[in-house]
């Protein structure tokens, strides 16, 4: 059950209406979680700027971060959205489930990223130095480390927003992980 409503275009500020128009043009809809950010006159624009900022963690690597963080934070909304997006980036159903568990054995570089990101989230930013070393040994750079942490923060924002508001999920549900 949703704890707050999902605002429509008519419910939000003119600045957010313009963002809604852009989202609808680019995505075909305004996802409920983005719309929920528009309860604030500034949060949607700020979040979209963060999400769209230049980063060394892009494409498949960004989806690894999104899936690992969303699983660690038990965010059903973001798991649903990023399962769909992960498939658009070429991950198979099996690979997406593996990534959600915090590994990516099919790709050593993505595996190091997934393991480190999971540890960062579960340990509240106090990463295991051995996992940081493994991340660098897999070919990632210091810039990648910083950008991965920013991506963790990005995804944590929406995970927490959904966890608090429980707005309806408007993507196909992600499959459950086996216990």
ZIKARA-V483145 format. One record per residue. SS is DSSP state (H for helix, E for strand, L for the rest). PHI is phi as a letter, one per 20 degrees, with the letter a starting at -180 (* if undefined). D_FIRST is the distance of its C-alpha to the first C-alpha in Angstrom with 2 decimals. Layout:
# ZIKARA-V483145
SS:PHI:D_FIRST, SS:PHI:D_FIRST
This chain:
# ZIKARA-V483145
L:*:0.00, L:f:3.79, L:e:6.41, L:b:9.06, L:f:10.24, L:e:12.02, L:f:15.59, L:e:18.14, H:g:21.73, H:f:22.86, H:e:20.56, L:d:22.03, L:f:25.49, H:g:28.40, H:f:28.50, H:f:24.89, H:f:25.67, H:f:28.48, H:f:26.27, H:g:23.87, H:f:27.06, H:f:28.25, H:f:25.03, H:f:24.99, H:f:28.69, H:e:28.41, H:d:25.22, L:n:25.04, L:a:21.66, L:d:19.77, L:g:17.06, H:g:13.69, H:f:14.21, H:f:17.70, H:g:16.74, H:f:14.50, H:g:17.70, L:f:19.45, L:f:18.09, L:e:21.15, L:f:24.48, L:d:25.56, H:f:22.82, H:f:22.42, H:f:26.21, H:f:26.69, H:f:24.20, H:f:25.75, H:f:29.16, H:f:28.35, H:f:26.95, H:e:29.95, L:f:32.58, L:g:35.56, L:b:35.22, L:e:37.22, L:d:34.05, L:c:33.30, H:l:32.62, H:f:32.19, H:f:32.47, H:f:29.61, H:f:27.39, H:f:28.53, H:g:27.36, H:g:23.98, H:f:23.36, H:f:24.79, H:f:22.92, H:f:19.51, H:f:20.29, H:f:21.61, L:e:18.54, L:l:16.20, L:e:14.44, H:f:13.05, H:f:12.96, H:f:16.55, H:f:17.75, H:f:16.88, H:f:18.61, H:e:21.51, H:f:22.18, H:f:22.90, H:f:24.89, H:g:26.69, H:f:27.93, H:f:29.15, L:e:31.12, L:n:32.75, L:f:31.06, L:f:31.00, H:g:28.09, H:f:30.02, H:f:30.65, H:f:27.01, H:f:26.19, H:f:29.21, H:g:28.25, H:g:24.79, L:f:26.82, L:n:28.81, L:c:31.98, L:b:33.62, L:g:36.80, L:f:37.62, L:b:38.45, H:g:40.02, H:f:39.17, H:f:35.45, H:f:35.51, H:f:36.84, H:f:34.15, H:f:31.31, H:f:32.81, H:f:33.33, H:f:29.92, H:g:28.23, H:f:30.64, H:g:30.08, H:f:26.32, H:f:26.69, L:d:29.63, L:l:28.15, L:n:30.89, L:e:33.73, L:f:34.75, L:f:37.21, H:g:40.51, H:f:41.35, H:f:38.30, H:f:39.28, H:f:42.80, H:f:41.60, H:g:39.60, H:f:42.83, H:f:44.92, L:f:42.77, L:o:43.88, L:e:41.22, L:d:42.50, H:f:41.79, H:f:40.30, H:f:37.96, H:f:36.94, H:f:36.14, H:f:34.27, H:f:32.26, H:f:31.20, H:f:30.24, H:f:28.17, H:f:26.43, H:f:25.64, H:g:24.43, H:f:21.92, H:f:20.89, H:g:19.92, H:f:17.30, H:f:16.18, H:f:15.70, H:f:14.09, H:f:11.28, H:g:11.19, H:e:10.95, H:e:8.75, L:l:6.28, L:f:7.31, L:g:7.60, L:e:10.59, L:d:13.58, L:c:16.12, L:g:17.21, L:f:15.68, L:f:18.11, L:f:19.93, L:f:19.47, L:e:22.43, L:f:24.80, L:f:24.97
